C-alpha cells in the first residue's frame, strides 16, 4: 500500500479554524474516489467529530527520502572530477 499526504482545512466561517496535513495509507490509485474516501475515513479517525465539516484540498504521494534525520554527516570518497580546460580563443584580424 502506498502512503499519501492529505491537506485539509476547515470552513472559513468556522469558530474553530483548522488547517494542516496528515498521512494515510491507501491501496487505491491517486486521484480516485476510493483514495479520497480512504483519506476522509482516516481524517475522521484522527480528529473525530470535529472534522465532519472539514474538506480535503489536496492529496499527494509521500516521497521516499534518502536523507537521514539523525544528524549524521555522510562522507564522499569518490575521486574528484577532472578539471575542465577551457579552449583558448584566438582573435583573427
Secondary structure as a PSIPRED ss2 file (coil, helix, strand):
# PSIPRED VFORMAT (PSIPRED V4.0)

   1 X C   1.000  0.000  0.000
   2 X E   0.000  0.000  1.000
   3 X E   0.000  0.000  1.000
   4 X E   0.000  0.000  1.000
   5 X E   0.000  0.000  1.000
   6 X E   0.000  0.000  1.000
   7 X E   0.000  0.000  1.000
   8 X E   0.000  0.000  1.000
   9 X E   0.000  0.000  1.000
  10 X C   1.000  0.000  0.000
  11 X C   1.000  0.000  0.000
  12 X C   1.000  0.000  0.000
  13 X C   1.000  0.000  0.000
  14 X C   1.000  0.000  0.000
  15 X C   1.000  0.000  0.000
  16 X C   1.000  0.000  0.000
  17 X C   1.000  0.000  0.000
  18 X C   1.000  0.000  0.000
  19 X E   0.000  0.000  1.000
  20 X E   0.000  0.000  1.000
  21 X E   0.000  0.000  1.000
  22 X E   0.000  0.000  1.000
  23 X E   0.000  0.000  1.000
  24 X E   0.000  0.000  1.000
  25 X E   0.000  0.000  1.000
  26 X E   0.000  0.000  1.000
  27 X C   1.000  0.000  0.000
  28 X C   1.000  0.000  0.000
  29 X C   1.000  0.000  0.000
  30 X C   1.000  0.000  0.000
  31 X C   1.000  0.000  0.000
  32 X C   1.000  0.000  0.000
  33 X H   0.000  1.000  0.000
  34 X H   0.000  1.000  0.000
  35 X H   0.000  1.000  0.000
  36 X H   0.000  1.000  0.000
  37 X H   0.000  1.000  0.000
  38 X H   0.000  1.000  0.000
  39 X H   0.000  1.000  0.000
  40 X H   0.000  1.000  0.000
  41 X H   0.000  1.000  0.000
  42 X H   0.000  1.000  0.000
  43 X H   0.000  1.000  0.000
  44 X H   0.000  1.000  0.000
  45 X H   0.000  1.000  0.000
  46 X H   0.000  1.000  0.000
  47 X H   0.000  1.000  0.000
  48 X H   0.000  1.000  0.000
  49 X H   0.000  1.000  0.000
  50 X H   0.000  1.000  0.000
  51 X H   0.000  1.000  0.000
  52 X H   0.000  1.000  0.000
  53 X H   0.000  1.000  0.000
  54 X C   1.000  0.000  0.000
  55 X E   0.000  0.000  1.000
  56 X E   0.000  0.000  1.000
  57 X E   0.000  0.000  1.000
  58 X E   0.000  0.000  1.000
  59 X E   0.000  0.000  1.000
  60 X E   0.000  0.000  1.000
  61 X E   0.000  0.000  1.000
  62 X C   1.000  0.000  0.000
  63 X C   1.000  0.000  0.000
  64 X C   1.000  0.000  0.000
  65 X C   1.000  0.000  0.000
  66 X C   1.000  0.000  0.000
  67 X C   1.000  0.000  0.000
  68 X C   1.000  0.000  0.000
  69 X C   1.000  0.000  0.000
  70 X C   1.000  0.000  0.000
  71 X C   1.000  0.000  0.000
  72 X C   1.000  0.000  0.000
  73 X C   1.000  0.000  0.000
  74 X C   1.000  0.000  0.000
  75 X C   1.000  0.000  0.000
  76 X C   1.000  0.000  0.000
  77 X C   1.000  0.000  0.000
  78 X C   1.000  0.000  0.000
  79 X C   1.000  0.000  0.000
  80 X C   1.000  0.000  0.000
  81 X C   1.000  0.000  0.000
  82 X C   1.000  0.000  0.000
  83 X C   1.000  0.000  0.000
  84 X C   1.000  0.000  0.000
  85 X C   1.000  0.000  0.000
  86 X C   1.000  0.000  0.000
  87 X C   1.000  0.000  0.000
  88 X C   1.000  0.000  0.000
  89 X C   1.000  0.000  0.000
  90 X C   1.000  0.000  0.000
  91 X C   1.000  0.000  0.000
  92 X C   1.000  0.000  0.000
  93 X C   1.000  0.000  0.000
